[in-house]
Amino acid sequence: MDPVRRRSDCARPAQSTPLQRDFDVRDMERRTRLMRVLTRRIALSELGNREIARRAGIPTQRISDLLAGRLEHFSADDLEAIHDSVAGVVDQEGPSSRITPP
């Protein structure tokens, strides 16, 4: 086998299956919906980033990342945990309190 062919075989990226791509897209859509709901809840809560981070039990920088739209830093489970910790705050503070992800 010549060296050029050997290099091209090694450099070839792994092919993802259609099922894997479909799963990745669904996960990204789910995380995007959760992030939108969370940023809306945080805006309605009128709490500062520090207080929200304290209630969620996470560093303040994570809330900043969330509000900046850095979706790649969060899993769906992370977002749901933050959602659950912020849910009670908005529910107690206003009439437009129930915001749930579709």
N, C-alpha and C positions, 0 to 999 in steps of 0.2 A: 504494500500500500504506500502510495507516495505521501510525502509530508503535508502537502496542501490538502489532500483529501482527509488526512487524519485530523488536521486542525479544524476543518469545517465541521467534521462530525462532533468534535468536542465543544465547539462554540454554539451548536444548535440549542436553542432554548427548549426546555421541557414543554411539551404540548399539553394544554389543559383540555379536559373533556368537556363536551357541551353541558353535562350535568354539573360539573364543577363551576363553570362560568355562570350558569343559571343560579347556583347557590350563592356565589359571590355577589351577584347583582341583587338578589333578594336581601341578603344581609346588609348591603350598602343602603338599599331603600329603607329597610327597617331602622337602621341607625340614623339615617337622614330624617325620617319622620319623628323619631324620638328626640333628636337634637332640636328640631323646630318646636316641638311641644315644650321641651325644657326651657329653651330661651324665652318662649312666650310666658311660661309660668314664672320664671325669674323676673321678667319685666313687670309682671302684674304684682309680684310679691313686694316690690319696693324695698327689698332687703339688699344690703351690700354683699359683695363677693365674699368677704370674710365670714359673715354670718351664715350665708348659704353653705360655704365650705365647712364651717364648723358643724352645722346640722347634718351635712352629708358625710362628715367624718373623712374628708379628703383635703389635700393641700389647696390653698387659694389659687395656685397656678393652674390647677386642673379646671377650676371654674373659668378662669381667664381663657384657657384653651377652648373650652366649650363655647363661650360667648364669641370667640374669634372664629368659630366654625372649623376648628381643627379636628375634623371627624376621624382622621386616621389614628388619633391618640386614644380613642375610646372603643371598647367593645359594646355590643348591645347590652350585655349584663351590667357593665359599668353605668351606662346611661339609664337603665331601668332602676338601678340602686339610687342614683341621684334623683331620679323622678319620684321615687317613693319617699325620699327624705324631704323633698320640697313640696310634695302634694298637699300635706296638711296645712302648710303656711298659707297658700292661696285659698284653700277651702274656707279658712277662718276669716279671711280679710275682705272678700268682695262678692257681689252678686254673680259675676261672670266667672265663678270659681271652678266649675268642673270642665276641665279641658282634658280629654282623653285621646290617646293616639288612635288613628283609624285602624 
